[in-house]
Amino acid sequence: MMTEEAYRFHFEKKIPLAEAIESLYLAIFSAEGVHGRAQVRLDAGYSFDEGKRTLVVAGGSAVGRTVAQIFTGLLARQFGEGAFTVEHVLEART
């Protein structure tokens, strides 16, 4: 079994999930300016669970950490600091 570093975002009910996803895409596009388009395509990863209102960004690479940092900043500006939580997690993968 392997462990994978990630950032798990949980959104309060007042946040429109479509707008949060749009902010994620903007963070991914912004990370291209730092790391290049090809590297972002190779290293960026995320999963979304609409029912749990969570989004997990893969954080095991510099690209993933950049995406998570930009995404966090965008969410805080757009929705406010208290509208979401983010935690740094190690997830077990089989």
C-alpha positions in Angstrom: 0.0 0.0 0.0 1.2 3.5 -0.9 0.4 6.8 0.6 -0.3 9.9 -1.4 -0.1 13.5 -0.2 -3.2 15.6 -0.9 -5.2 18.7 0.1 -8.8 18.1 0.9 -11.2 21.0 0.6 -14.6 20.9 2.1 -17.2 23.5 1.1 -20.0 25.0 3.2 -23.5 24.8 1.7 -23.5 28.5 0.8 -20.8 27.9 -1.9 -22.1 27.1 -5.4 -20.1 24.1 -6.3 -19.9 25.1 -10.0 -18.2 28.3 -9.0 -15.7 26.4 -6.8 -14.9 24.2 -9.7 -14.4 27.2 -12.0 -11.9 28.6 -9.4 -10.1 25.2 -9.5 -9.7 25.5 -13.3 -8.4 29.0 -12.9 -5.9 27.8 -10.4 -4.8 25.0 -12.8 -4.4 27.5 -15.7 -2.5 29.8 -13.4 -0.1 27.0 -12.4 0.7 26.6 -16.1 2.3 30.0 -15.9 4.6 28.8 -13.2 5.4 25.2 -14.3 4.5 25.1 -18.0 1.5 23.5 -19.6 3.1 20.1 -20.2 4.2 19.7 -16.6 0.8 20.7 -15.3 -0.8 18.1 -17.6 1.5 15.4 -16.2 1.4 16.3 -12.5 -1.9 18.0 -11.7 -4.7 15.8 -10.3 -8.0 16.2 -8.4 -11.1 14.4 -7.5 -14.5 15.9 -6.7 -17.3 14.4 -4.5 -20.4 16.4 -5.0 -22.4 14.6 -2.3 -19.7 15.2 0.4 -19.0 18.7 -1.0 -15.3 17.9 -1.1 -12.5 18.3 -3.6 -9.1 16.7 -3.2 -6.1 18.1 -5.0 -3.1 15.8 -5.4 -0.3 17.4 -3.5 2.7 15.1 -4.0 4.4 17.4 -6.6 5.4 21.0 -6.9 2.6 21.4 -9.4 0.0 20.0 -7.0 1.1 22.3 -4.2 1.0 25.3 -6.5 -2.5 24.4 -7.6 -3.6 24.0 -4.0 -2.0 27.3 -2.9 -3.6 29.3 -5.8 -7.0 27.5 -5.3 -6.9 28.3 -1.6 -6.3 32.0 -2.3 -9.0 32.2 -4.9 -11.6 30.6 -2.6 -10.7 32.9 0.3 -11.1 36.0 -1.9 -14.3 34.8 -3.6 -16.2 33.2 -0.7 -14.4 34.3 2.5 -12.1 32.4 4.9 -14.9 30.7 6.7 -16.7 29.3 3.7 -14.4 26.3 3.3 -11.8 24.2 5.1 -8.7 22.7 3.7 -6.5 20.0 5.3 -3.2 18.5 4.3 -3.7 14.7 4.3 -1.9 11.5 3.5 -4.3 9.1 1.7 -3.7 5.4 1.5 -3.8 4.0 -2.0 -3.8 0.4 -3.0 
